[in-house]
Amino acid sequence: MRKILFTILLLVTFTGLSAQKYEVGFTTGYSAFAMKDLKSSLENDFNIIPFETRIVSNFPSWISFGCYFLRKFGFYSIGVEYDFNSTAGRISSVDYSGNYSFDEWLNGHSFGLVNSFRFLRLGKFQAEAGFTVGYLYSTIKTNEYMQVADISTSYSFSYYSDSFYIEPGVSVSYLFPFMRIGAEIGYQFNKGGLIKTEEGEKTLISHQTDWSGFRIGFKAGIFPDALLRKTKKVRVLGDN
C-alpha cells in the first residue's frame, strides 16, 4: 500500500512539474498619462511668460517598452515585469531677435509583480485576466534656454519621484509550440509620486508625477522549457 501511495505521489509530482511552463517575453504599446500637476504647471508658466510663446508639447501619450518573466501553474501565472515609459513638455518661442525654450523630460521605470488567470481557451487562442502591483521610479529633467542676439543663458535641474501602482487588464493570445503572441489592454492606477530634488528634498511647489492611464499593447513570449525539450528531441533523432 505504501509503495502504491509513493508511486501515485511521484506521478502527481512529476506530472505537475512537467505541466509547469516558463515564459520570457517583451511588450510594446501605447500609454496615456494623467500628469495633471505637470500639465497645469506648464500652462501656468506659459501664461506668465511676458513675451509670445507656444506650448509645443504637454506630456502626451507615448510608446512604451517592456519585458517580463512568468512561471505558469495550469491556468494561473505569476512573474515579474519591467516597463519603460516617457513623455515631455515644451514651451518654445523663436523670432528674428532670438529664441526661448523650456523643456521637461520624464522617464518612468516600472517594476511589477504579475498575476494572471486564464479564463478561456479555444484551440490555440486563450484569454486571460489579471493585475500587476509594483513600484514606479520617475526621473525628471528640466532645461530653460534663452538667446538674445549673441547672449545666451541656460539652466538645468534634475528631480525624481517614486510611487506605487496597480494595473488590472485583460489579454488575448495565440499559442505556438514554443511561443505566443498577443494583445492586451489595461488601466494603470498610479498613486502619484511627490517630485523631489536629487538630494531628496521637496520642491517649492508640491507637484506629483501621475502615470495613470490606459495601456494598449502587444506582447510576444517564448517558452524556454518547451524549446529545450524540442531541441533535445532533435538532437536524439540526429544521433540516431
C-alpha positions in Angstrom: 0.0 0.0 0.0 2.8 2.4 0.9 4.5 1.6 -2.4 1.3 2.4 -4.3 0.8 5.7 -2.5 4.5 6.6 -3.1 4.1 5.8 -6.8 1.0 7.9 -7.0 2.7 10.8 -5.2 5.7 10.6 -7.7 3.3 10.6 -10.6 1.4 13.6 -9.4 4.6 15.5 -8.6 6.3 14.9 -11.9 3.1 15.4 -13.8 2.7 18.8 -12.1 6.3 19.7 -12.8 6.0 18.8 -16.5 2.9 20.9 -16.7 4.6 24.0 -15.4 6.0 26.3 -18.0 8.2 29.3 -18.0 7.8 32.3 -20.3 10.2 35.1 -21.2 9.0 37.9 -23.4 8.8 41.5 -24.4 6.0 44.1 -24.7 5.4 47.3 -26.6 2.4 49.5 -26.8 0.9 52.9 -26.4 0.3 54.5 -23.0 -1.7 57.5 -21.8 -0.7 59.6 -18.8 -2.7 61.9 -16.5 0.1 64.2 -15.3 -2.4 66.8 -14.1 0.0 68.7 -11.9 2.7 69.0 -14.6 0.3 69.9 -17.4 -1.3 72.6 -15.2 2.2 73.9 -14.2 3.3 74.1 -17.8 0.2 76.0 -18.8 0.7 78.4 -15.8 4.3 79.0 -17.0 3.1 79.7 -20.5 0.6 82.3 -19.2 3.1 84.3 -17.1 5.9 84.5 -19.7 6.0 88.2 -20.8 6.5 87.5 -24.5 4.8 85.4 -27.1 5.4 81.7 -26.8 3.5 78.4 -27.6 3.2 75.1 -25.9 4.7 72.6 -28.3 4.2 69.5 -26.1 2.2 69.0 -22.9 3.0 65.5 -21.7 1.3 63.5 -24.4 0.7 59.7 -24.6 3.6 57.8 -26.0 5.1 54.4 -26.9 6.1 52.1 -24.1 8.5 49.1 -24.0 9.0 46.3 -21.5 9.9 42.7 -20.7 8.6 40.0 -18.4 9.3 36.6 -16.9 6.4 34.3 -16.0 6.0 30.9 -14.4 2.8 29.0 -15.2 0.8 26.7 -13.0 -2.0 25.5 -15.1 -4.5 28.4 -15.6 -2.5 30.7 -13.2 0.7 32.6 -13.9 2.9 34.6 -11.7 6.0 36.6 -12.5 7.8 39.9 -12.8 7.9 42.6 -15.4 9.7 45.9 -16.2 8.1 48.7 -18.3 9.6 51.9 -19.6 7.5 55.0 -20.3 8.4 58.5 -21.3 6.8 61.8 -22.0 7.7 65.5 -22.1 6.5 69.1 -22.0 7.9 72.0 -24.0 7.3 75.8 -24.3 9.1 77.5 -27.2 9.5 80.9 -28.9 11.6 81.8 -31.9 11.8 85.1 -33.8 14.4 87.3 -35.5 15.8 88.6 -32.2 16.5 85.2 -30.5 14.8 82.1 -29.2 13.5 80.7 -25.9 12.7 77.2 -24.8 11.6 75.4 -21.6 11.7 71.6 -21.6 10.7 68.9 -19.1 11.6 65.3 -19.8 10.1 62.4 -17.8 11.1 58.8 -17.7 9.2 56.2 -15.8 10.6 52.8 -14.7 8.0 50.3 -13.5 8.9 47.1 -11.6 5.9 44.9 -11.0 4.6 41.6 -9.7 2.3 40.0 -12.4 -0.7 37.8 -11.6 -2.8 36.4 -14.4 -5.6 33.9 -14.7 -6.7 32.1 -17.9 -10.5 32.1 -18.1 -11.0 31.0 -21.7 -9.2 28.7 -24.2 -10.4 27.9 -27.7 -8.0 25.8 -29.6 -4.8 27.9 -29.9 -6.5 31.0 -28.7 -6.6 31.9 -25.0 -7.9 34.9 -22.9 -6.5 36.0 -19.6 -7.4 38.5 -16.9 -5.0 39.7 -14.3 -3.4 42.5 -12.4 0.1 43.9 -11.7 1.2 45.5 -8.5 4.5 47.4 -8.5 6.9 50.2 -7.8 7.4 53.2 -10.1 10.5 55.3 -10.2 10.5 58.5 -12.3 13.3 60.8 -13.3 12.6 64.4 -14.3 15.0 66.8 -16.1 14.3 70.4 -16.9 16.2 72.9 -19.1 15.4 76.5 -19.7 17.3 78.3 -22.5 17.2 81.8 -23.8 19.2 83.5 -26.6 19.0 87.2 -27.5 21.4 88.3 -30.2 24.8 86.8 -29.2 24.0 86.4 -25.5 22.6 83.1 -24.2 21.7 81.6 -20.8 20.7 78.1 -19.8 19.5 76.5 -16.5 19.2 72.7 -16.0 17.8 70.8 -13.0 17.1 67.1 -12.1 14.4 65.7 -9.9 12.9 62.3 -9.1 9.8 60.7 -7.7 8.7 57.3 -6.6 5.3 55.7 -6.0 3.3 52.5 -6.3 0.7 51.4 -8.8 -1.8 48.7 -9.7 -2.7 47.8 -13.2 -5.7 45.4 -14.0 -6.2 44.3 -17.5 -7.1 41.5 -20.0 -5.2 39.9 -22.9 -5.8 37.6 -25.7 -3.1 35.5 -27.3 -2.4 32.8 -29.9 -0.2 29.8 -28.9 2.6 28.3 -31.0 4.7 25.2 -29.9 7.5 27.4 -28.4 5.9 30.8 -28.1 2.9 33.0 -28.2 1.9 36.4 -29.5 -1.0 38.5 -28.2 -2.6 41.9 -27.4 -3.5 43.4 -24.1 -5.4 46.3 -22.7 -5.4 47.7 -19.1 -5.5 50.7 -16.9 -2.8 51.8 -14.6 -3.8 53.4 -11.3 -0.7 55.3 -10.1 -0.8 56.7 -6.5 1.3 59.7 -7.7 4.8 60.5 -6.6 5.9 63.7 -4.9 8.6 65.3 -7.0 11.8 65.8 -5.1 15.3 67.2 -5.7 18.2 64.8 -6.3 19.1 65.4 -2.6 15.6 64.1 -1.6 14.2 67.5 -0.6 10.7 68.7 -1.6 10.3 71.3 -4.3 8.9 74.7 -3.5 5.6 73.7 -5.2 4.3 70.3 -4.3 3.8 68.6 -7.7 3.3 65.0 -8.3 4.0 62.7 -11.3 0.9 60.7 -12.2 1.3 58.0 -14.8 -2.3 56.8 -14.5 -4.0 56.0 -17.8 -4.9 53.3 -20.3 -2.3 50.9 -21.6 -2.7 49.2 -25.0 0.0 46.9 -26.3 1.3 43.8 -28.0 3.4 41.1 -26.5 5.5 38.1 -27.6 6.8 35.4 -25.4 9.0 32.3 -25.7 8.6 29.1 -23.6 12.3 28.1 -22.8 11.4 24.7 -21.3 9.4 23.7 -24.4 12.1 24.9 -26.7 14.7 22.9 -24.8 12.7 19.8 -24.9 12.2 20.1 -28.7 16.0 20.8 -29.1 16.8 17.6 -27.1 14.4 15.6 -29.2 16.0 16.9 -32.4 19.5 16.0 -31.1 18.4 12.5 -30.1 16.9 11.9 -33.6 20.0 13.3 -35.2 22.2 11.0 -33.1 20.1 8.0 -34.2 
